[in-house]
Amino acid sequence: MTGPITVFIANSQLAERERLRKQLADCPDIQVVGEAPNDRECIEAVLRQRPQVVLIQEELPVSGGLQVAQQLSERAGEVSVILVLVNPAGEEMWHKMLRDGIREFITRSTPADLVAEEIRRVAKLQRPHTAAAIADDGKPKNQIITVAAPRGGTGKTVIATNLAVALASRHENVALLDLNLVGGDVAVLLDLIPQRTLGDLMPTFVGIDDDVMDSVMVKHACGLRVVPAPLNGMYDSSLMSRPLVQNILRFLRMRCNYTVVDTGYPSLESTLAAMDASDIILVVVGNDLPRLRDGKQYLRNLIAANYPKERIRLIANRTGVTKEIPTKEIESILKFPVTAMLPNDDELVGMSVNLGQPFVLSSPNKSLSKILANLADSLSVAADANQKKRKSVFTLFA
């Protein structure tokens, strides 16, 4: 990219436009090229000037920021939009944003340096890039695998933890990042008592290096490196800013062959940052109609938000289900292929959780353990390459 990043500000309040302009004036690589106080002037100016990034006020008159962003997405797809929210995105706002294809946002209170960093990150995403699984030198690059779910109670954390342990038993330098920031369940599932956690990092802290990460990492007996979430359940998850998570993931990608991320609520900045950085997104849904309904909407939102479909893997977890819904029926409901069906084994999972012993290690011959072990193999770059021409390893278990 040559020259400064061109930015357009759409905000109904003159004081807010001036504040943003002054904030960005100190950044030599960013140039504000225009302003607008309403939707009509914004759309006309952006279509004429074609800036790289547009900062759009959530309550922009007359139609609102979401409506403007949607129109710009349809008429000027090369222009990136950052929505400026009054408050952090709630669940309803998050769903609306994804439906309108918006994944980038800041809040009115975001510090100036983080606003600039977000603009740079969004502009960088516009550059042509190679396939996600291949580095610039042609060699397979280190992978980030994010485990997400449309709602709680799907067994997501148990799956993420055992998957990470299975990968660590097959590869060196595997990390597990716990972004489920309320409760710190990963540490409990692995019977770890960390001295420090993600909660000890300041929200605006961006100096991620070996010393910082070593201070919050704890190593499991299997070799897995764990970055634990706060343990007391009182942590304000909104403090885990997107730039901080991006820098943590950037560090882990450089140091680890595989990084598994257990996410929290779908609307959190930390979750969205992990999804954006992911090479593979595992979406876990429960095998009952209410959870499948949520899963269908969740997948629809991800695809509408331009997350590549080929990076998404669907995991159907049968936990607590007495009457199974067949794989084909699940795929018909969700309109998405199922990568793995996890069998119901309450006794195995309960014992694993209570003892802090991952079942892929303590009971490797159980069906549930075998399927997650096969999933770990299939997610390995080398295994994927070898399996392209043969049937999915999950056919037997599904």
C-alpha positions as CSV (number, residue, x, y, z in Angstrom):
1,M,0.0,0.0,0.0
2,T,1.5,3.3,-1.0
3,G,0.6,6.7,0.5
4,P,-1.4,7.4,3.6
5,I,-4.6,5.5,4.4
6,T,-7.6,7.6,3.3
7,V,-10.4,7.9,5.9
8,F,-13.9,9.5,5.7
9,I,-15.8,10.5,8.8
10,A,-19.6,10.3,8.9
11,N,-21.0,11.8,12.1
12,S,-23.9,14.1,12.8
13,Q,-22.1,16.0,15.6
14,L,-19.5,18.6,14.6
15,A,-17.6,18.2,17.9
16,E,-17.3,14.4,17.3
17,R,-16.0,14.9,13.8
18,E,-13.5,17.4,15.0
19,R,-12.4,15.1,17.8
20,L,-11.8,12.2,15.4
21,R,-10.0,14.4,13.0
22,K,-7.7,15.7,15.7
23,Q,-7.0,12.2,16.9
24,L,-5.9,11.1,13.5
25,A,-4.0,14.2,12.7
26,D,-1.0,12.9,14.7
27,C,-0.8,9.8,12.5
28,P,1.3,10.5,9.4
29,D,0.1,7.3,7.7
30,I,-3.6,8.3,8.0
31,Q,-5.3,11.1,6.1
32,V,-8.9,12.3,6.7
33,V,-10.2,13.1,3.2
34,G,-13.8,14.1,4.0
35,E,-16.7,14.4,6.4
36,A,-20.5,14.2,6.3
37,P,-23.3,14.9,8.9
38,N,-25.9,12.6,7.4
39,D,-26.5,9.5,5.3
40,R,-27.2,11.1,2.0
41,E,-24.0,13.3,2.0
42,C,-22.0,10.4,3.3
43,I,-23.0,8.0,0.5
44,E,-22.6,10.6,-2.2
45,A,-19.1,11.6,-1.0
46,V,-17.9,8.1,-0.4
47,L,-19.0,6.9,-3.8
48,R,-17.2,9.9,-5.4
49,Q,-14.0,9.9,-3.3
50,R,-13.6,6.1,-2.7
51,P,-11.7,6.3,0.6
52,Q,-10.2,3.2,2.0
53,V,-12.0,3.4,5.4
54,V,-15.2,5.0,6.5
55,L,-16.0,5.7,10.2
56,I,-19.8,5.8,10.5
57,Q,-21.7,6.9,13.5
58,E,-24.2,4.3,14.8
59,E,-27.0,6.8,15.0
60,L,-26.2,8.7,11.8
61,P,-29.3,10.5,10.5
62,V,-31.5,9.8,8.8
63,S,-31.5,6.1,8.2
64,G,-28.8,5.1,10.7
65,G,-25.2,3.8,10.4
66,L,-26.2,0.2,9.7
67,Q,-28.3,1.1,6.8
68,V,-25.6,3.3,5.4
69,A,-23.0,0.6,5.8
70,Q,-25.2,-1.9,4.0
71,Q,-25.6,0.5,1.0
72,L,-21.9,1.2,0.9
73,S,-21.2,-2.5,1.0
74,E,-23.4,-3.1,-2.0
75,R,-22.3,0.0,-4.1
76,A,-18.6,0.3,-3.0
77,G,-17.4,-3.1,-1.9
78,E,-13.8,-2.1,-1.8
79,V,-14.5,0.5,0.9
80,S,-14.1,-0.8,4.5
81,V,-16.6,0.4,7.1
82,I,-15.9,0.8,10.8
83,L,-19.1,1.4,12.9
84,V,-18.7,3.8,15.8
85,L,-21.0,2.5,18.6
86,V,-22.3,4.4,21.6
87,N,-21.7,1.4,23.8
88,P,-20.1,-2.1,23.3
89,A,-22.2,-4.2,21.0
90,G,-24.9,-6.2,22.6
91,E,-26.3,-9.5,21.3
92,E,-29.0,-7.9,19.3
93,M,-26.7,-5.2,17.8
94,W,-24.1,-7.9,17.0
95,H,-26.7,-9.9,15.0
96,K,-27.8,-6.8,13.1
97,M,-24.2,-5.9,12.3
98,L,-23.4,-9.4,10.9
99,R,-26.5,-9.5,8.9
100,D,-25.4,-6.2,7.3
101,G,-21.9,-7.5,6.7
102,I,-20.2,-5.4,9.3
103,R,-17.4,-7.0,11.4
104,E,-15.4,-3.9,12.3
105,F,-16.5,-1.6,15.1
106,I,-15.1,0.7,17.8
107,T,-16.9,2.5,20.6
108,R,-17.0,6.3,21.2
109,S,-14.7,5.9,24.2
110,T,-12.0,3.9,22.3
111,P,-8.6,5.6,22.9
112,A,-7.1,7.5,20.0
113,D,-4.1,5.1,19.6
114,L,-6.5,2.1,19.3
115,V,-8.7,3.9,16.8
116,A,-5.7,4.4,14.6
117,E,-4.5,0.8,15.0
118,E,-8.0,-0.4,14.0
119,I,-7.9,1.7,10.9
120,R,-4.5,0.4,10.0
121,R,-5.7,-3.2,10.5
122,V,-8.8,-2.8,8.4
123,A,-6.8,-1.1,5.6
124,K,-4.3,-3.9,5.7
125,L,-7.0,-6.5,5.2
126,Q,-7.7,-4.9,1.8
127,R,-4.4,-6.0,0.4
128,P,-4.3,-9.1,-1.8
129,H,-3.2,-12.1,0.2
130,T,-2.5,-15.8,-0.3
131,A,-4.6,-18.6,0.9
132,A,-4.9,-18.7,4.7
133,A,-3.1,-22.0,5.1
134,I,0.0,-21.1,3.1
135,A,2.7,-18.7,4.2
136,D,4.5,-16.3,1.9
137,D,7.3,-18.8,1.4
138,G,5.0,-21.5,0.2
139,K,5.3,-23.6,3.4
140,P,2.3,-24.4,5.6
141,K,2.0,-21.7,8.2
142,N,1.1,-22.0,11.9
143,Q,-2.6,-22.4,12.4
144,I,-5.2,-20.6,14.6
145,I,-8.3,-22.7,15.3
146,T,-11.2,-21.0,17.0
147,V,-14.0,-22.9,18.8
148,A,-17.2,-20.9,18.9
149,A,-20.9,-21.5,19.6
150,P,-24.1,-19.5,19.2
151,R,-25.1,-20.0,22.8
152,G,-23.9,-21.6,26.1
153,G,-24.4,-25.2,27.1
154,T,-23.1,-26.7,23.9
155,G,-19.9,-28.3,25.5
156,K,-17.7,-25.9,23.6
157,T,-15.0,-25.5,26.3
158,V,-14.8,-29.3,26.9
159,I,-14.3,-29.8,23.1
160,A,-11.7,-27.0,22.8
161,T,-9.7,-28.3,25.7
162,N,-9.6,-31.9,24.6
163,L,-8.9,-30.9,21.0
164,A,-6.0,-28.8,22.1
165,V,-4.6,-31.7,24.2
166,A,-5.0,-34.1,21.3
167,L,-3.1,-31.7,19.1
168,A,-0.4,-31.3,21.7
169,S,0.1,-35.1,21.8
170,R,0.8,-35.0,18.1
171,H,2.7,-31.7,17.6
172,E,5.2,-29.5,19.4
173,N,4.4,-26.0,20.4
174,V,0.6,-26.1,20.8
175,A,-1.2,-23.4,22.7
176,L,-4.7,-23.1,24.2
177,L,-6.0,-19.5,24.7
178,D,-9.0,-19.2,27.0
179,L,-11.1,-16.2,25.8
180,N,-14.2,-17.5,27.7
181,L,-13.5,-14.7,30.1
182,V,-16.1,-15.4,32.8
183,G,-15.1,-18.4,34.9
184,G,-11.8,-19.6,33.6
185,D,-13.1,-23.2,32.9
186,V,-10.1,-24.3,30.8
187,A,-7.8,-24.1,33.8
188,V,-10.3,-26.1,35.9
189,L,-10.6,-28.8,33.1
190,L,-6.9,-29.2,33.1
191,D,-6.4,-29.1,36.9
192,L,-4.1,-26.0,36.6
193,I,-3.7,-23.3,39.2
194,P,-2.1,-20.4,37.2
195,Q,-0.3,-17.6,39.1
196,R,-1.4,-15.0,36.5
197,T,-4.1,-14.9,33.8
198,L,-5.3,-12.7,31.0
199,G,-7.0,-10.5,33.6
200,D,-3.5,-9.2,34.6
201,L,-3.0,-7.6,31.2
202,M,-4.1,-4.0,30.9
203,P,-6.8,-3.4,28.2
204,T,-4.6,-1.0,26.2
205,F,-1.4,-3.0,26.6
206,V,0.1,-3.8,23.2
207,G,3.7,-4.7,24.1
208,I,3.3,-8.4,23.8
209,D,6.6,-10.2,24.0
210,D,8.1,-13.4,25.4
211,D,8.4,-12.1,28.9
212,V,4.7,-10.9,29.0
213,M,3.4,-14.2,27.6
214,D,5.6,-16.3,29.7
215,S,4.1,-14.5,32.8
216,V,0.6,-15.6,31.9
217,M,1.3,-19.0,30.4
218,V,1.2,-22.3,32.3
219,K,2.3,-25.6,30.8
220,H,0.2,-28.8,31.2
221,A,1.9,-32.1,31.7
222,C,1.1,-33.1,28.1
223,G,3.1,-30.2,26.8
224,L,0.2,-27.9,26.0
225,R,0.8,-24.2,26.7
226,V,-2.3,-22.6,28.3
227,V,-3.1,-18.9,28.4
228,P,-5.8,-19.0,31.1
229,A,-8.8,-16.7,31.5
230,P,-9.5,-14.9,34.8
231,L,-10.6,-17.4,37.5
232,N,-12.9,-15.4,39.8
233,G,-15.7,-14.8,37.3
234,M,-15.8,-11.1,38.1
235,Y,-13.7,-9.9,35.2
236,D,-15.3,-7.3,32.9
237,S,-15.0,-9.0,29.5
238,S,-15.4,-5.7,27.7
239,L,-11.9,-4.8,28.9
240,M,-10.3,-7.4,26.6
241,S,-9.9,-5.1,23.7
242,R,-9.7,-6.2,20.1
243,P,-6.1,-4.8,19.6
244,L,-4.9,-6.7,22.7
245,V,-6.4,-10.0,21.5
246,Q,-5.0,-9.4,18.0
247,N,-1.5,-8.9,19.4
248,I,-1.7,-12.0,21.6
249,L,-2.8,-14.1,18.7
250,R,-0.1,-12.6,16.5
251,F,2.5,-13.6,19.1
252,L,1.0,-17.1,19.5
253,R,1.0,-17.7,15.7
254,M,4.7,-16.8,15.5
255,R,5.6,-19.1,18.4
256,C,3.2,-22.1,18.1
257,N,2.4,-24.6,15.4
258,Y,-1.3,-24.6,16.5
259,T,-3.3,-22.3,18.7
260,V,-6.7,-23.3,19.8
261,V,-9.0,-20.5,21.0
262,D,-12.0,-21.1,23.3
263,T,-14.3,-18.1,22.8
264,G,-16.8,-16.4,25.0
265,Y,-20.1,-14.6,24.1
266,P,-20.4,-14.1,20.3
267,S,-20.7,-10.3,20.5
268,L,-17.5,-9.6,22.4
269,E,-14.7,-7.8,20.7
270,S,-12.3,-10.6,21.9
271,T,-14.5,-13.2,20.2
272,L,-14.6,-11.2,16.9
273,A,-10.9,-10.6,17.0
274,A,-10.3,-14.4,17.3
275,M,-12.7,-15.2,14.5
276,D,-11.0,-12.7,12.2
277,A,-7.6,-14.2,12.9
278,S,-8.7,-17.8,12.5
279,D,-7.6,-20.2,9.8
280,I,-10.4,-22.6,10.9
281,I,-13.6,-21.8,12.9
282,L,-15.2,-24.7,14.6
283,V,-18.9,-24.0,15.3
284,V,-20.3,-26.2,18.0
285,V,-24.1,-26.8,18.1
286,G,-26.2,-29.0,20.3
287,N,-28.2,-31.8,18.9
288,D,-31.7,-30.6,19.8
289,L,-34.1,-28.3,17.8
290,P,-33.7,-25.1,19.9
291,R,-29.9,-25.2,19.6
292,L,-30.0,-26.2,16.0
293,R,-32.3,-23.2,15.3
294,D,-29.7,-20.9,17.0
295,G,-27.0,-22.6,15.1
296,K,-28.7,-22.0,11.8
297,Q,-29.0,-18.3,12.5
298,Y,-25.4,-18.1,13.7
299,L,-24.0,-19.8,10.6
300,R,-26.1,-17.5,8.4
301,N,-24.7,-14.5,10.2
302,L,-21.1,-15.7,9.8
303,I,-21.5,-16.2,6.1
304,A,-23.3,-12.8,5.7
305,A,-20.3,-11.2,7.5
306,N,-18.0,-12.7,4.8
307,Y,-16.3,-15.3,6.9
308,P,-15.2,-17.8,4.3
309,K,-17.4,-20.8,4.3
310,E,-14.5,-23.1,3.6
311,R,-12.9,-22.1,6.9
312,I,-16.0,-23.1,8.9
313,R,-16.4,-26.6,10.4
314,L,-19.6,-27.7,12.0
315,I,-19.5,-29.9,15.1
316,A,-22.7,-31.4,16.4
317,N,-22.5,-32.3,20.0
318,R,-25.0,-34.8,21.4
319,T,-24.5,-34.0,25.1
320,G,-27.6,-34.6,27.1
321,V,-29.7,-35.8,24.1
322,T,-31.6,-39.1,24.5
323,K,-33.1,-39.3,21.0
324,E,-30.5,-38.5,18.3
325,I,-31.3,-36.4,15.2
326,P,-29.6,-38.1,12.2
327,T,-26.7,-36.3,10.5
328,K,-28.6,-35.8,7.3
329,E,-31.5,-34.1,9.1
330,I,-29.1,-31.8,11.0
331,E,-27.4,-30.8,7.7
332,S,-30.9,-30.2,6.2
333,I,-31.9,-28.0,9.1
334,L,-28.6,-26.0,9.2
335,K,-28.0,-26.1,5.4
336,F,-24.4,-26.8,6.2
337,P,-22.3,-30.0,6.2
338,V,-21.5,-31.6,9.5
339,T,-17.8,-32.3,10.1
340,A,-18.1,-34.4,13.2
341,M,-20.9,-35.9,15.4
342,L,-19.9,-36.2,19.0
343,P,-21.6,-39.1,20.9
344,N,-23.3,-38.6,24.2
345,D,-21.1,-39.8,27.1
346,D,-22.1,-38.0,30.3
347,E,-20.2,-40.4,32.5
348,L,-16.9,-39.9,30.6
349,V,-17.3,-36.1,30.4
350,G,-18.4,-35.8,34.0
351,M,-15.5,-37.8,35.3
352,S,-13.0,-35.8,33.1
353,V,-14.4,-32.5,34.3
354,N,-14.4,-33.4,38.0
355,L,-10.9,-34.9,38.0
356,G,-9.4,-32.3,35.7
357,Q,-8.1,-35.0,33.4
358,P,-8.8,-34.6,29.6
359,F,-10.6,-37.7,28.4
360,V,-8.5,-37.9,25.2
361,L,-5.6,-38.8,27.5
362,S,-7.4,-40.7,30.3
363,S,-9.7,-42.7,28.1
364,P,-8.3,-42.7,24.5
365,N,-10.3,-45.7,23.4
366,K,-13.7,-44.2,24.1
367,S,-15.6,-43.2,20.9
368,L,-15.7,-39.5,21.9
369,S,-12.0,-39.5,22.4
370,K,-11.3,-41.2,19.1
371,I,-13.5,-38.7,17.2
372,L,-11.7,-35.7,18.7
373,A,-8.4,-37.4,18.0
374,N,-9.4,-37.8,14.4
375,L,-10.5,-34.2,14.3
376,A,-7.1,-33.1,15.6
377,D,-5.5,-35.1,12.8
378,S,-7.8,-33.7,10.1
379,L,-7.1,-30.1,11.2
380,S,-3.3,-30.6,10.8
381,V,-2.2,-29.1,7.5
382,A,-0.3,-32.2,6.5
383,A,-3.3,-34.5,7.3
384,D,-5.6,-32.2,5.3
385,A,-3.4,-32.5,2.3
386,N,-3.3,-36.2,2.5
387,Q,-7.0,-36.6,2.9
388,K,-8.2,-34.4,0.1
389,K,-8.7,-37.4,-2.2
390,R,-10.3,-39.8,0.2
391,K,-13.5,-40.0,2.3
392,S,-13.9,-38.0,5.5
393,V,-12.5,-39.7,8.6
394,F,-15.8,-38.9,10.3
395,T,-18.0,-41.1,8.1
396,L,-17.6,-44.1,10.3
397,F,-18.5,-42.2,13.5
398,A,-21.3,-40.1,11.9
